[in-house]
């Protein structure tokens, strides 16, 4: 990522995005959190998440990547190399 922010900072920002998308301020994600861990993380939420992450971090996901990312660590990995 252009700004060279730490994984921890990316995770903190992602947590904020997830709280907004799922409208749950008590939600806490970790690098090990997966789509299976969040009840409302379905295909529609995936699209909303990807759009919000793209806006927050200034990244762009290709369609294949956007549809297959299901673990927070994978999202962080993608943002880091963008």
C-alpha positions in Angstrom: 0.0 0.0 0.0 1.2 3.5 -0.9 1.0 4.8 2.7 3.1 2.0 4.2 0.8 1.6 7.2 1.1 -1.3 9.5 -1.0 -4.4 9.4 -2.4 -3.3 12.8 -3.5 0.0 11.4 -5.1 -1.7 8.4 -6.9 -4.0 10.7 -8.1 -1.1 12.8 -9.4 0.7 9.8 -11.0 -2.5 8.5 -12.7 -3.0 11.8 -14.3 0.4 11.4 -15.4 -0.5 7.9 -17.0 -3.7 9.1 -18.8 -1.9 12.0 -20.2 0.5 9.5 -21.2 -2.1 6.9 -22.8 -4.4 9.5 -24.2 -1.6 11.6 -22.7 -3.1 14.7 -20.3 -0.9 16.8 -19.5 -3.9 19.0 -18.1 -5.9 16.2 -14.4 -6.8 16.6 -12.5 -8.5 13.9 -9.1 -10.2 13.9 -6.8 -11.4 11.2 -8.4 -14.9 11.7 -12.0 -13.7 11.3 -13.7 -15.3 8.3 -17.1 -14.8 6.6 -18.3 -17.8 8.6 -17.7 -15.9 11.8 -20.1 -13.0 11.0 -23.7 -14.1 10.5 -24.6 -11.3 8.1 -21.5 -11.7 5.9 -23.3 -13.0 2.8 -22.8 -12.3 -0.9 -24.7 -9.0 -0.7 -22.6 -7.9 2.3 -19.5 -9.0 0.4 -20.2 -6.5 -2.4 -20.9 -3.7 0.1 -17.7 -4.6 2.0 -15.6 -4.5 -1.1 -16.9 -1.1 -2.1 -16.4 0.3 1.4 -12.8 -1.1 1.6 -12.0 0.3 -1.8 -13.2 3.7 -0.7 -11.4 3.6 2.6 -8.0 2.4 1.3 -8.0 3.6 -2.3 -7.6 0.1 -3.7 -9.4 -1.7 -6.5 -10.4 -5.4 -6.4 -10.8 -7.4 -9.6 -14.1 -9.3 -9.7 -12.5 -12.7 -9.0 -10.6 -11.4 -6.0 -13.6 -9.5 -4.6 -15.7 -12.6 -4.7 -13.2 -15.0 -3.1 -11.8 -12.9 -0.2 -13.4 -14.5 2.9 -10.8 -14.0 5.6 -9.5 -10.8 7.1 -5.9 -11.7 6.8 -6.4 -12.2 3.0 -7.9 -8.7 2.8 -5.0 -7.2 4.7 -2.5 -9.0 2.4 -4.3 -7.6 -0.6 -4.2 -4.0 0.7 -0.6 -4.3 1.7 0.6 -5.2 -1.8 -1.7 -2.8 -3.6 
